[in-house]
């Protein structure tokens, strides 16, 4: 009885080779996208160090990254303590901004009367420099954490309101008419259509608001606080300890990037349907 000899594997077709090449290119692109931010950050610090050493720039004008790193190691405990204070005040103010911004955004986006009535007031209030509001907050609440929390809230409140209101207001009138004809109440339209439509706008506003919330906290801490990164930076600048000032700036930037990444991760898990097909590096092989 003859033995069954397995047939040699079929040579890949031209279409299969093209798909494999596209998939390999997509994988290389994703690896590059992952490594590129770190490469740019590393290159920036290396260039910064080279410029400071090549031109012998004094530390009280522009400290080199190595000097900033030494300052971080030397003052790591005060930096950690004050960074935690700034992070907490920022997150508290940001949480209040999310709650009130979402509620007011839904109200404004759902009512044309509120939209036209409150928008000029919101724009006028957002145009006021928040550093000018901090002394008033000090008079009302005293020096401490409360002015920093309120300032973080005020500076991050407006982007959330505007984006949520825009997302709800852009629901097509035809869709509203169809839903009303089917017996849907205005609250049903907002809950089942308006809010899902506004979610991409909402998360886009969060990525902006969390970064500017740190700005609000730092502004308040430099004016009226006894703790925080802003307070530490003011003390360091009064002693002309410029490396410590830059250390505070870098730590604030790192905290902002971390919170931005958290917002992006939550956005991808909750509104990934809105971004489907936007990644040009993805290759669809369905049906092959």
C-alpha positions in Angstrom: 0.0 0.0 0.0 1.6 3.3 -1.0 2.4 5.8 1.7 0.5 9.1 1.6 3.1 11.8 0.9 2.0 15.2 2.2 1.7 17.7 -0.6 4.1 20.6 -0.5 2.6 23.9 0.8 1.1 26.0 -1.9 3.1 29.1 -2.8 1.6 32.3 -1.5 -0.4 34.2 -4.1 0.3 37.8 -5.1 -2.6 39.0 -3.1 -1.5 37.1 0.0 2.1 38.5 -0.3 0.6 42.0 -0.6 -1.4 41.5 2.5 1.6 40.1 4.4 3.7 43.1 3.3 0.9 45.5 4.5 0.7 43.8 7.8 4.4 43.9 8.3 4.5 47.6 7.4 1.7 48.2 9.9 3.6 46.4 12.7 6.7 48.5 11.9 4.6 51.7 12.0 3.2 50.8 15.4 6.6 50.1 16.8 7.8 53.4 15.5 4.8 55.2 16.9 5.6 53.7 20.3 9.3 54.5 20.3 9.1 57.9 18.6 8.0 60.0 21.6 10.8 58.5 23.7 13.3 59.1 21.0 12.2 62.8 20.6 12.3 63.4 24.4 15.8 61.8 24.7 17.0 63.8 21.7 15.7 67.0 23.1 17.5 66.5 26.4 20.7 65.5 24.7 20.6 68.6 22.5 19.8 70.7 25.5 22.8 69.3 27.4 25.1 69.8 24.4 24.0 73.4 23.9 24.5 74.3 27.6 28.0 72.8 27.7 29.1 74.1 24.3 28.1 77.7 25.0 29.0 77.5 28.7 25.6 78.9 29.6 25.4 79.8 33.4 23.1 77.7 35.5 21.1 80.7 36.7 20.1 81.4 33.1 19.6 77.9 31.7 20.7 74.9 33.7 21.7 71.7 31.8 19.6 68.6 32.2 22.4 67.0 34.3 22.2 69.9 36.8 18.4 69.6 36.9 18.7 65.9 37.6 21.2 66.6 40.4 18.7 69.0 41.9 15.9 66.4 41.7 18.1 63.9 43.5 19.1 66.5 46.2 15.6 67.8 46.8 13.6 64.7 46.0 11.6 64.6 49.2 10.3 68.3 49.0 9.6 67.7 45.3 7.6 64.6 46.0 5.7 66.2 48.9 4.8 69.3 46.9 4.1 67.3 43.7 1.5 65.2 45.6 -0.1 68.4 46.9 -0.4 69.9 43.4 -1.7 66.6 42.0 -4.4 66.4 44.6 -5.6 70.0 44.2 -5.6 69.6 40.4 -7.6 66.4 40.5 -10.1 67.8 42.9 -10.7 70.9 40.8 -10.7 68.8 37.7 -13.4 66.4 39.2 -15.6 69.4 40.0 -15.1 70.7 36.4 -16.1 67.4 35.0 -19.4 67.2 37.0 -20.5 70.8 36.6 -19.2 71.1 33.0 -21.0 68.0 31.9 -24.3 69.1 33.5 -24.1 72.6 32.2 -23.0 71.4 28.8 -26.0 69.1 28.5 -28.3 71.9 29.6 -26.8 74.4 27.1 -26.7 71.9 24.2 -30.3 70.9 24.8 -31.8 74.3 25.0 -31.3 77.0 22.4 -32.5 79.6 24.9 -29.8 78.6 27.4 -27.3 78.4 24.6 -27.8 82.0 23.5 -28.4 83.3 27.0 -25.4 81.8 28.8 -22.8 81.6 26.1 -21.8 85.3 26.2 -21.4 85.1 30.0 -19.2 82.0 29.7 -17.0 83.5 27.1 -16.6 86.7 29.1 -15.8 84.8 32.2 -13.3 82.6 30.4 -11.6 85.7 29.0 -10.7 87.0 32.5 -7.1 86.0 33.4 -7.4 83.5 36.2 -4.3 85.0 37.9 -6.5 88.1 38.5 -9.1 86.0 40.2 -6.7 84.4 42.7 -6.4 87.5 45.0 -10.2 87.6 45.3 -10.2 83.9 46.2 -7.6 84.6 48.9 -9.8 87.3 50.4 -12.7 84.9 50.4 -11.1 81.6 51.4 -7.6 82.6 52.7 -4.2 81.2 51.7 -4.1 77.4 51.2 -5.5 74.6 49.2 -9.0 76.1 48.4 -7.9 78.8 46.0 -5.8 76.3 44.1 -8.7 73.9 43.8 -11.1 76.6 42.6 -8.6 78.0 40.1 -8.0 74.6 38.6 -11.8 74.2 38.4 -12.3 77.6 36.8 -9.6 77.1 34.2 -10.7 73.6 33.1 -14.5 74.2 33.3 -14.9 76.1 30.0 -13.5 73.5 27.5 -15.8 70.8 29.0 -18.9 72.9 28.8 -18.2 74.0 25.2 -17.4 70.6 23.8 -20.3 68.8 25.5 -22.8 71.5 24.4 -21.4 71.2 20.9 -21.8 67.5 20.8 -25.4 67.6 21.9 -26.4 70.6 19.8 -25.1 68.9 16.6 -27.6 66.1 16.7 -29.4 66.2 13.3 -32.8 67.9 13.4 -34.1 65.1 11.1 -33.1 62.5 13.7 -34.8 64.5 16.4 -38.0 64.7 14.4 -38.0 61.0 13.7 -37.5 60.2 17.4 -40.3 62.6 18.4 -42.6 60.9 15.8 -41.8 57.6 17.4 -42.9 58.9 20.8 -39.5 59.7 22.3 -39.4 62.4 25.0 -36.7 65.2 25.0 -35.0 63.5 27.9 -34.9 60.2 25.9 -33.3 61.9 22.9 -30.6 63.5 25.1 -29.9 60.2 27.0 -29.9 57.8 24.1 -28.7 60.0 21.3 -27.3 63.3 22.5 -25.0 61.9 25.2 -23.5 59.2 23.0 -23.0 61.7 20.3 -21.3 64.1 22.8 -18.9 61.5 24.2 -16.1 62.0 21.7 -16.3 65.7 22.2 -16.4 65.2 26.0 -13.2 63.1 26.0 -11.5 65.5 23.7 -12.3 68.3 26.2 -10.9 66.2 29.0 -7.5 65.9 27.3 -7.4 69.7 27.1 -8.9 70.4 30.5 -6.6 68.1 32.6 -3.5 69.9 31.2 -4.8 73.4 31.8 -6.0 72.4 35.3 -2.4 72.0 36.3 -1.8 75.5 35.0 -4.6 76.8 37.3 -3.1 75.0 40.3 0.4 76.3 39.7 -0.9 79.8 39.2 -2.7 79.8 42.5 0.2 78.1 44.4 2.6 80.8 43.2 0.3 83.6 44.5 -1.3 82.2 47.6 -0.3 78.8 48.9 2.0 77.4 51.5 2.6 74.1 49.7 2.7 72.8 46.2 5.0 72.8 43.1 4.2 76.5 42.4 5.1 77.4 46.0 8.3 75.4 45.8 9.2 77.1 42.5 8.7 80.6 44.0 10.9 79.7 47.0 13.6 78.3 44.6 13.5 81.4 42.4 13.9 83.7 45.4 17.2 81.8 46.1 18.1 81.8 42.4 18.1 78.0 42.5 17.1 77.8 38.8 17.8 74.0 38.5 15.1 73.4 41.2 12.7 75.7 39.3 13.2 73.7 36.2 12.8 70.5 38.2 9.4 71.7 39.3 8.5 72.5 35.7 9.6 69.0 34.4 7.7 67.2 37.2 4.6 69.3 36.4 4.9 68.3 32.7 5.3 64.7 33.6 2.2 64.7 35.7 0.3 66.4 32.9 1.4 63.8 30.4 0.5 61.0 32.7 -3.0 62.4 33.2 -3.3 62.9 29.4 -2.4 59.3 28.8 -5.0 58.2 31.4 -7.7 60.2 29.6 -6.7 58.8 26.2 -6.8 55.2 27.6 -10.3 55.8 29.0 -11.4 57.4 25.7 -10.2 54.4 23.7 -12.1 52.0 26.0 -15.3 53.9 26.0 -15.5 55.7 22.6 -13.4 53.4 20.4 -16.3 53.1 18.1 -16.0 56.8 17.1 -12.3 56.3 16.1 -12.7 53.1 14.2 -10.9 53.3 10.9 -8.9 56.3 11.8 -5.6 54.4 12.3 -4.0 54.2 8.9 -1.6 51.6 10.2 -4.3 49.0 10.8 -4.8 46.4 8.0 -8.1 44.7 7.5 -7.8 41.1 6.3 -11.4 40.1 6.8 -12.8 37.8 4.3 -9.3 36.7 3.1 
